[in-house]
Amino acid sequence: MHIGTKIRKLGALLMSALTLIAAAGCQSSSGSEVSQTETTVTPTDVTGDVTITTFDVGKADAMIIQTANTVTVIDTGNKGDGKKIEKYLAAQGIDTVNTLIITHFDKDHVGGAARVINRLKVETIYVPDYTSAGDEYQSFMEKVNELGKELTVMKTGTDTAWTADDAHFRLYAAKETYYGKDEENDFSLVLHMQHGANTFLFAGDAEVARQREIISLKLGQITYLKFPYHGNYMSTTEDFLNATNPKYAVVCCSEEENADPSTVETLKTRGVEAYYTTNGDITAVCDGSKITFTQGAAAVS
């Protein structure tokens, strides 16, 4: 995120600080010290499917994870994209989001959040431990204040875990408090999920420093990877893919700002089955053993 002038930046940061102060009474912290060993969970019998929907909202992130009885939303796209999330759930008769995760406060991740918390019953909201001067963040925080919502702030270097039906979740916060001037992507919260034999990793907009942090977690092989930062190829991409060794990858990008050709080629060379939101909404259904993908009319498993 870049601000045009120092004066505008100072003014925006002041507004952000005032908003944060107003919301202070509505925030709590969460998490325990992050384990540096490979993630393991107690096996749970698979009793139903997990469905992951990744919306085609351009170069932005908006995803829904549904277990038998719960809904988790990861990011809300740009301003206006919250309507798509609302309509998708309403079509299923769902008016409650059990968990909302805003990975970081760039406009293409937090843009639709104000509408989501206004139109749906949102129970738990996880956010990273920093503030932003962006308009979309300000709108989100104003709606948080107006509705009296409580934010669960993931403190630096912590994680938190929960189970929803037969799916196990662990959310990891960034390890540092500063990644460089005007740099928010590396504050991305990262979600790991296990369902039966399959593991899932939602990597937000993690860039080089954050990807190194994820590698250090030693999460083991990942079946389904939400590729970080809209398919940008970086100096850590090969190491990141070596560490996660995904079978499938989902990339949030647009025709105008498509995935880096080097990323596309690398995934193809590695034999990773990749799906790009430029081709429409992506639905993945996991039954505990296999994952079936649908994009358009055809299902692929």
C-alpha positions in Angstrom: 0.0 0.0 0.0 1.4 3.4 -1.0 0.2 6.8 0.2 0.7 9.8 -2.1 2.2 12.3 0.2 3.5 12.5 3.8 0.8 14.9 4.8 -1.9 12.6 3.5 -0.3 9.7 5.2 0.0 11.4 8.5 -3.6 12.4 8.4 -4.8 8.9 7.4 -2.7 7.4 10.2 -4.2 9.8 12.7 -7.7 8.8 11.6 -6.6 5.1 11.9 -5.3 5.7 15.5 -8.6 7.4 16.5 -10.6 4.5 15.1 -8.5 2.0 16.9 -8.9 3.8 20.2 -12.7 3.8 19.7 -12.6 0.1 19.0 -10.2 -0.7 21.9 -13.1 -1.8 24.1 -14.2 -4.2 21.5 -10.9 -6.1 21.0 -9.4 -9.1 22.6 -6.2 -11.0 22.0 -5.8 -14.7 21.2 -3.2 -17.3 20.7 -0.4 -19.3 22.2 3.3 -19.5 21.3 3.7 -21.0 17.9 5.1 -24.5 17.8 8.2 -24.9 15.6 7.5 -28.6 15.1 5.4 -30.3 12.4 1.6 -29.8 12.9 -0.2 -32.8 14.1 -3.8 -33.3 15.2 -5.8 -36.0 16.9 -7.5 -38.1 14.2 -11.2 -37.5 13.9 -13.6 -39.8 12.0 -14.9 -38.0 8.9 -18.6 -37.6 9.2 -19.3 -35.2 6.3 -17.8 -33.2 3.5 -15.9 -29.9 3.7 -16.6 -27.5 0.8 -14.3 -24.6 -0.1 -15.5 -21.9 -2.4 -13.1 -19.4 -3.9 -14.9 -16.5 -5.6 -13.9 -14.9 -8.9 -13.6 -11.4 -7.6 -10.6 -10.3 -9.7 -7.2 -9.8 -8.1 -8.7 -10.2 -4.6 -9.3 -12.9 -2.0 -12.8 -14.1 -0.9 -13.3 -17.7 0.3 -15.8 -19.7 2.2 -15.1 -23.0 4.0 -18.2 -25.0 5.0 -18.3 -28.0 7.2 -21.6 -29.8 8.0 -22.6 -27.2 10.6 -20.2 -24.2 10.3 -19.1 -21.4 8.0 -15.7 -19.8 7.9 -15.0 -16.8 5.7 -11.4 -16.0 4.7 -11.2 -12.4 3.4 -14.0 -10.5 1.7 -12.5 -9.2 -1.5 -12.8 -5.5 -2.6 -15.6 -3.1 -1.6 -18.8 -4.6 -3.1 -17.6 -8.2 -3.0 -19.3 -8.7 0.4 -22.6 -8.8 -1.5 -21.4 -11.9 -3.3 -20.6 -13.7 -0.1 -24.0 -12.7 1.4 -25.9 -13.8 -1.6 -24.1 -17.1 -1.9 -24.9 -18.0 1.8 -28.5 -16.7 1.6 -29.1 -19.0 -1.4 -28.4 -21.9 1.1 -30.6 -20.4 3.8 -27.5 -19.5 5.9 -27.4 -16.2 7.8 -24.5 -17.0 10.2 -20.8 -16.9 9.8 -19.1 -18.7 12.6 -15.6 -17.5 11.9 -14.4 -14.5 9.8 -10.7 -14.3 9.2 -9.3 -11.0 7.7 -5.8 -12.1 6.8 -4.6 -8.5 6.4 -6.0 -5.0 5.8 -5.3 -4.4 2.1 -8.4 -3.3 0.3 -8.7 -6.5 -1.8 -9.0 -8.5 1.4 -11.0 -6.3 3.9 -13.0 -4.4 1.3 -16.3 -6.4 1.7 -15.9 -7.0 5.5 -18.2 -4.1 6.6 -21.1 -5.5 4.6 -20.5 -9.0 5.7 -20.6 -8.1 9.4 -23.5 -5.8 8.8 -25.7 -8.3 6.9 -24.7 -11.6 8.5 -24.5 -12.8 12.1 -20.7 -13.1 12.5 -19.6 -14.8 15.7 -15.8 -14.7 15.8 -13.6 -12.2 13.9 -9.8 -12.8 13.7 -7.6 -9.9 12.6 -3.8 -9.4 12.5 -2.1 -7.2 15.1 -1.6 -3.9 13.2 -3.7 -1.0 11.9 -4.1 0.5 8.4 -4.7 3.9 6.9 -6.8 2.5 4.1 -10.4 3.6 3.5 -11.7 0.0 3.4 -10.1 -0.7 6.8 -11.6 2.4 8.2 -15.1 1.4 7.0 -14.7 -2.0 8.5 -13.6 -0.6 11.9 -16.5 2.0 11.9 -19.0 -0.8 11.3 -17.3 -2.9 14.1 -17.8 0.1 16.4 -21.3 0.7 15.3 -22.4 -2.9 15.9 -20.3 -3.4 19.0 -18.5 -6.3 17.6 -15.5 -7.8 19.3 -12.3 -8.4 17.3 -9.9 -11.2 18.2 -6.5 -9.8 17.5 -3.8 -12.4 16.8 -0.8 -11.2 18.7 2.6 -11.4 17.0 4.1 -14.9 17.1 1.0 -16.7 18.3 -1.4 -19.3 17.0 -4.8 -20.6 17.9 -6.6 -23.8 17.1 -10.2 -25.0 17.0 -12.3 -27.9 15.6 -15.4 -27.5 13.5 -17.3 -30.8 13.1 -14.6 -33.1 11.6 -12.2 -30.4 10.4 -9.3 -29.1 12.5 -8.1 -25.5 12.1 -5.0 -23.7 13.3 -4.4 -20.0 12.6 -0.9 -18.5 12.7 0.0 -14.9 13.2 3.0 -13.1 11.7 6.2 -13.4 13.7 7.5 -9.8 13.3 6.1 -6.4 14.1 7.7 -4.7 11.2 8.4 -5.9 7.6 9.3 -2.6 5.9 7.8 0.7 5.0 4.2 0.4 3.6 4.4 -3.4 3.8 1.3 -5.1 5.0 1.3 -8.4 3.0 3.7 -10.1 5.4 1.3 -9.5 8.3 -1.0 -12.0 6.7 -2.7 -14.5 9.0 -2.2 -18.0 7.7 -4.8 -20.8 8.1 -4.0 -24.5 8.2 -6.8 -27.0 8.1 -6.9 -30.8 8.2 -9.9 -32.9 7.1 -9.4 -36.6 7.0 -6.3 -37.4 5.0 -6.1 -34.0 3.4 -4.4 -30.8 4.6 -5.1 -27.3 3.4 -3.1 -24.1 3.6 -4.5 -20.6 3.0 -1.5 -18.3 2.7 -3.0 -14.9 2.3 -0.6 -12.5 0.6 2.5 -13.8 2.2 5.7 -12.5 0.5 9.3 -13.4 1.0 9.6 -12.8 4.8 6.3 -14.4 5.6 6.9 -17.4 3.3 10.1 -18.0 5.2 8.1 -18.0 8.4 5.6 -20.5 7.0 8.4 -22.7 5.9 9.9 -22.6 9.4 6.6 -24.0 10.8 7.3 -27.3 9.2 3.7 -28.0 8.4 4.5 -31.0 6.2 2.9 -31.8 2.8 -0.1 -29.7 1.9 -2.8 -31.3 -0.3 -4.6 -28.0 -1.2 -2.7 -24.7 -1.3 -4.3 -21.3 -1.7 -1.3 -19.8 -3.4 0.1 -16.7 -1.7 -0.1 -13.2 -3.1 -2.2 -13.8 -6.2 0.3 -16.0 -8.0 3.3 -13.7 -7.8 6.6 -15.5 -8.3 9.3 -14.6 -5.7 12.8 -15.6 -4.6 11.2 -18.0 -2.0 8.6 -19.6 -4.3 10.7 -22.7 -5.1 11.6 -23.2 -1.4 8.0 -22.6 -0.4 6.7 -25.2 -2.8 9.4 -27.6 -1.8 8.3 -27.3 1.8 4.5 -27.6 1.1 4.7 -29.9 -1.9 1.0 -29.3 -2.8 -1.1 -31.6 -5.0 -3.6 -28.8 -5.8 -3.2 -25.0 -5.9 -5.8 -22.3 -6.2 -4.7 -18.8 -7.4 -6.8 -15.7 -6.9 -6.0 -13.4 -9.9 -7.7 -11.6 -12.8 -7.4 -11.3 -16.6 -5.8 -7.8 -16.1 -3.5 -8.9 -13.3 -2.9 -12.6 -13.9 -0.6 -15.0 -12.1 3.0 -14.6 -13.0 4.0 -16.7 -16.0 6.9 -18.1 -14.0 4.4 -19.3 -11.3 2.1 -20.9 -13.9 5.1 -22.7 -15.5 6.5 -23.8 -12.1 3.2 -25.3 -10.9 2.9 -27.1 -14.3 6.4 -28.4 -14.2 5.9 -29.7 -10.7 2.7 -31.5 -11.6 0.6 -29.3 -9.4 -3.1 -29.2 -10.5 -3.7 -25.5 -10.5 -7.0 -23.6 -10.7 -7.2 -19.8 -11.4 -10.1 -17.6 -10.6 -9.8 -16.0 -14.0 -11.9 -19.0 -15.1 -14.7 -18.4 -12.6 -15.6 -19.4 -9.0 -13.8 -22.5 -7.8 -15.5 -25.1 -5.6 -13.5 -27.9 -3.9 -15.4 -30.7 -2.0 -13.3 -32.9 0.3 -14.8 -36.1 1.6 -11.9 -36.9 3.8 -9.9 -38.8 1.2 -10.3 -37.2 -2.2 -11.0 -33.6 -3.3 -13.3 -32.9 -6.2 -13.0 -29.6 -8.0 -15.7 -27.8 -9.9 -15.1 -24.7 -12.1 -17.9 -24.0 -14.6 -20.0 -27.0 -15.4 -17.5 -29.8 -15.0 -16.3 -31.5 -11.9 -12.7 -32.8 -11.6 -11.5 -35.1 -8.9 
